[in-house]
Amino acid sequence: MTPTFSALSNRNFRLFATGQMVSNTGTWMQRVAQDWLVLSLTHQSGTALGITTALQFLPILLFTLWGGVLADRLPKRKVLLGTQAVMGLQALALGLLTVTGHAHVWHVYVLATVLGLAAALDTPVRQAFVSEMVGKRDLPNAVALGSATFNLGRVIGPAVAGLLITWIGTGPVFLVNAASFLAVITSLLMMRSADLWPSPRVPRGPGALREGLTYVRGRRDLLLVIVLAGAVGTFGFNFQISTALMATHIFHKGASAFGLLTTAFALGSLVGALLSARRAGSTGSRPQLRLVVALALGFGVLEFVSGFAPSYAAFFVLLIPTGLLAIAFATSANAFVQLGVEPTLRGRVMAIYMLAFFGGTPIGAPFLGWLAEVAGARWSLLGGGLATLACTLAAVALLRPATQPAPVASAPGPLPIDGRVGA
């Protein structure tokens, strides 16, 4: 198998990636439909769109760290079965409300919060579960391929959603997403427990969360990357808001054109993920810290430049390299953190990382939505790009390690056949 897809030689990961690709396609369809539904219900309100995004990510801010503790304590596959089922039911409820004509914006707010609560537990568990499906050598490649499957869904989903919204409305899109969760649930059920490499379970007891925080605080290399993820996640990764506002307010386009803009960003993201997967499959090594910093800076510059796009076509083209650098940064930062921690702390450290990446969205999304209403839709990109650059430069100046980053911690290795346990 080529280096780009080396982790797919593992049957469990192959099942997981396939299920995730189907489910992610449905999820991205729902994200487009949800944004369009909110705009339709609120007469194109950028603030309402920002509030919806904030409510979806607020539980991540509040509960992801505890999700990381549970990720180190509980059987991860069983937890994922539960969280994925909740997400599917959330999509089903939103779809039924919409197709029956009973959907109001407060329904979207409530269900977005429910989705965020499930994601607060699902995200750190799912991130840590990757290391239990593959060995140390394939972990960087598996992380990159996970991003590739995510972004393949991001390429397909918005384009399909835009067409379906135009033809039959937003409600059926939510129902399709609800059905898509059956794919990932089936993939989890079909895995072979004997082929998993479970991490050592952390016993119950006080101080588990504090232990993870103390560990990160003592590792300047990890802390720098986590802060960069926070800056990019808070101010840079709000393209669902930015593209919706640019499509409607600047270029005066409809749902199909909005979906195509999201697809352009996702196309670049997919290319970035595949390039990252090829590098990881060839080297099997941890990304360099300077690469992570350079990608964060490059992404900030391109986001800022995208705000000046003079036409819909120019904006579409600019979103492709912007998406490439966005996912290349996210993939490299993720692998840098995962390959730099002890296995018994991986769930908690990844929870801190994901909290930084997504937890700032409740702050950044409403702020950029408000800024777009006050100063114009372009400032959802201009402001985000400037803030990303400023925070990245400040973080490097304050947190850059004086020495080389700590050695890579060993990933969980294979256990004897009779010693393996199900996840």
N, C-alpha and C positions, 0 to 999 in steps of 0.2 A: 504494500500500500504506500502511496506517495507520502512524503513528510507532511503535506498539508492536512491529510486526513488520518494520520497515524493512530489517533485515539479511537477511531471508529472500528479498529480491529477488536476492541473490547465489546462483547455482545451486550452487556448491560448498558454501557454508555451509548451504544448504537440505538438501542430501544429508547433510551431516555431522550437522546437528541431528536429522534423522529417524532416522538410524542410532543416534545417541546416546540418543534417547528410548526406542527399543526395547531397547537394551542396558541402559540405566539401570533400566528396569522390571524386567528380569531380575536385575540386580545387587541391587536393593532386595528382591526376592523372596528372593534368597539370604541377604541379611543377616538377615532375619527368621528364615529357616529355620536358619541357622547358629547364631544365638543360642538358638533353641528346642532345637536338637540338643544344644548344650553344656549347657543347663539339664537336659535329659532324661538325658544321660549322667553328670551329676555331682550329681544329686539337688538341683537348684535352687541351685547354688553361685554366688553373686555374684562371688566371687574368681576362679573359673574363667572366668566370662564376661569379667571385666576382663582376665585374662591373654590370652584369645583376641583381644580388641580390641587389646591392647598389642602382641602379636606381629604383628598385621596392619599396625600402623602403625610398628613399630620400624624396619623397613628405610627408611621415609621419613626418619626421624631420622638414619639413618646414611649414606644414599646419595643423597638428593634433590639436594644441592648439586652433586654430580658429574653428576647427571641434567641439571641446568641448564646445565652446561658443554657437555655433549653436545647439548643442545637448540640451542645457538648454533653448533655445529660441523657437525652431521649433517643429512641430508635428513629433515625431520620426518615426512612422510607415511610413509616407509619404516619409520621407527622405530615409529610408531604401529601399523602392520600387525603388527609383531613382538610388541609388548607386548599388544595385544588378543588375539592368538592364544594367548599364554601364559595370559592370564586365562581364556580359554575352556576350555583344557585343564585348568586348575586346578579349575574348576567341574565339568567332566566327571568328573575323578578322585574328587572328593568325592561326587558323585551316585552313581557306581558302587559306591563303598565303602558308602554308606548303604543303597541298595536291596538290596544283597546281604547286609546284616546284619553287615558286617565293620568298621564304623566305630567307632573308639574316640576318646576325647578327644585323644589325642596325634596322631592323624591330622588332626584339625581344627587343632591347633596348627601342625603342619608346613605344611599347605596354606594356612593363613592367612598364614604367613610367606612362602610362595611368592607369594601374591597381593600382599603388601606389597612384595616385591622388584620385581615387574613395575610396580606403581603408582609406585614411587620414580622410575622412568624415564619412565613414561607421563604422569604428572601435569604436570611442567614442560614437557614437549614439547607436550602437548595444549593447555596454556594459551598457550604462545607461538605455536602453529599457528593460533590464532584470528585473529591479526593478519595472517597470510598469506592468509587466505580473504576478508577484507573490508578496506576502506580505513579511513583515519583517522576519517572521519565516522561510519561504522557500527560502529566498534569498541566503544564503550560499550553500544550496543544489542545487539551480538552477545554480549558478556559476560553481559548480563542475560538474554538469550534462552537462552544456554547453561545458566544457572541454572534457567530456567523448564523446559526439557526435562528437566534433572536431577530437578527436583521433581515434574514430572508423572509421571515414573517412580516417584517416592517416594510419590505419592498412590495410584497404581494397584497397584504392586508389593506392598506390605505387605498390602493388603486381599485381593488374590488369593492371596498366600502363606498368610495365615491360614486361608482357606477350604481350600486344597489340603492344608495340614498336617493339618487336622481330618479331611478326607476320605481322603487317601491317604498321608500322612506327609511327612517332610522330603526324602527322597531324590529324588523326581520334581521337586521344586522346583529342586534343583541342576542337574538335567539340562535343565530349561527355560532356566535362566540360561546354560548352556553353549551352547545353540542360539542364544540371543539375540545372542551376539557375532558371528554371521555377518552381522547387519544392519550393524553399524558397519564391519566389514571390507569388506563389499560397497560401502558408501558411499564409503570411501576409494579403492577400486579404480575407482569410476565417476567420480571427479573429473577435471576438465579441467586438465591441467598449465598450459596457456596462460593460464588465468584466475586463477592464483595470483600473489600478490605476495610472493615470497620475501625474507626479511631477508638482509642481507649475512652471509656465513659468516665466523665468527671463525677465523683460522688456528690450527693446532696450535702449542703453545708453552707454556712455563712461565708461571705467574702468572695464568692466566685466572680461576681461582676467587678468588684474592686480589683481583683487580681488581674483581669483583662485590661482594665484601664491603666493600672500601674505598669504593666508590661509594655503597653504602647508608649506611655510617657517616657519610659527609659530607653526607647529605640527611636532616635532622631530620624533615621531613614524612613521608618514606617510612619512616624508622625508627620513628616513632610509630605509624603504621598497622600496620606489621609486628609491633610489640610487642603492639598491641591484638589483632591476629589470633592471636598466640600465646596470650594470656590467654583469649580466647573459645574457641579450639580446644582448649586443655588442660583447662579447667574447665567450659566451657559446652556444648560440642558432644559430649556423651556421652549423648544422649537414647536411643540404642539400649539402653544399660545401664539408664538411669533408668526408661524406660517398661516394660521387661521386669520389673524388680524391683517397680515400683509395681503392675503388673497382677497379678503372682503373689503378692506378699507383703502388700500393703495391701488390694487390692480382690478378691483371690482369684478371678481370672479365668483363662480358657484362651487358647489360641492365637489364636482369632478376635478376641477382645477386645483382645489385645496388638497384633495387626495393625491394628485400627481406631485404636488410640492413635497408632501410627506414621503412619497415614494422616491423622489430625487435624493432627499437627505438619507433615506434608508439604503438606496443603491450605493452611495458612497460609503455608508457604514458597512455594508456587506463586503465591499472590496477591501476596506480597511481590516475587517475581521479575518478575511481569508489570507491577506498578506501577513497579518500577525500570526495566524495559524501555521503558515508555511515557515516563518522564522522560528516559531516555537518547536515545530516538528523537526526542523533541521538541527537545532542546537540543544533543545531540551533544557535550556538554561533560563535563569531568572533575568528579566529585562534590566538594563542598566538604569540607574537613577536619572542620569542626564537625559536619557531618551524620554522618560516619563515627563520631565520638566519641559523639554523641547516640544513635545506634543501638546501639552497644556497651553504653552505660549502660542504655538501655531494655530490652534483651534480658536483662541481668543481673537487673534488677528483676523482670521477668516470670518468669524461671526460679525465682527465690527464692519468689515468690508461689505458683507452681505446686506447690511442695513442701507447701503447707498445704491443698491441695485436699481437701475433706471427703468427696467421693464420686467414683465413677468418672465420672459425667456431668460434674461440675464440672472434673475433671482433663482430660477430653476437650475441653471448651470452652476452657480456659486454654491448651491446647497450640496452638490455632489462632493467636492473636495472638503467642504466643511464637515459633512457626515463622515468622510473617511478619517479625518483627524480626530473627530469626536470619539469614534469607536476604537481607533488605534490607541488613544489615550486611556479609555476605559478598560480595554483589554490588558494593556501593559501595566496599568496601575493595579488591577485585580491580581494578575499573576505575580507582580512584585510583592504584594502583601501576602498572598497565599503561600508562596514559596519561601517566605522569610519568617514564618512563625512555627512554634512547636505544635505538633498535631493535637495535643490536649487543649490548646488555647485557640485553635483555628476558628471554631464557631464564634467565640466571643470577639476575637480580633476582626473577623469578617463582618460581624454585626456592627462594630464601631466604624469600619470602612463604609458599609452600606448606609449607616446612619448619616455619616458625613456626606455621602454622595446624594442620597435622596432626602435626608432630613431637613435640608435647607430649602427645599422646594416650597413648603408652606410660607416661607418668608419671601423667596425670590419670585414666585409666580404671581401673587397679588401685587407685589411692588412693580413688576414689569408690566402687568396688566393696567395698573393705575398710571404708570409712566406713559404707556401707549395712549391712554385716553387724554392725558393732560398735554403731552408734547407731540403726539402723533405716533402712528403704528410703527414707524421705522425705529423709534427709540426702544422698542422691545428687543431689538437686535443691537443697536448702537450701545445702549446702556449695559446690556448683558456682556457684550464683548469687552467694553472698557473695564467693567467690574472684574471680569475674569482675569484680564491682564494685570490689573493693579494688585489683586489678591495673590496671584501667582508670584509676581516679583517680590512682594512683601514677604511671602512665606519662604521663598528661597533665601532671601537676605537674613531672615531671623532663624531659620531651622536647618539650614544646610549642614549636614554632618561634617565634623572636623576631620574624620577619618573615613576610610572605606566602609560601606554598609556591612552589617554583621553577616557572617556566613549563612548560607541557605540552611534552614532547618530541614531535617529529613522528613519526607512525607511518609505516611503509613505504608509499610511494605507488606507483601503478601504473607498470610499466615498459613500454617499447615492446613491441609484440606479438612482434617477433623477438628481444627480449632477455629474455623471460621464460623461466624454467627451472622444471622440476618440483620439488616439494618432496619 
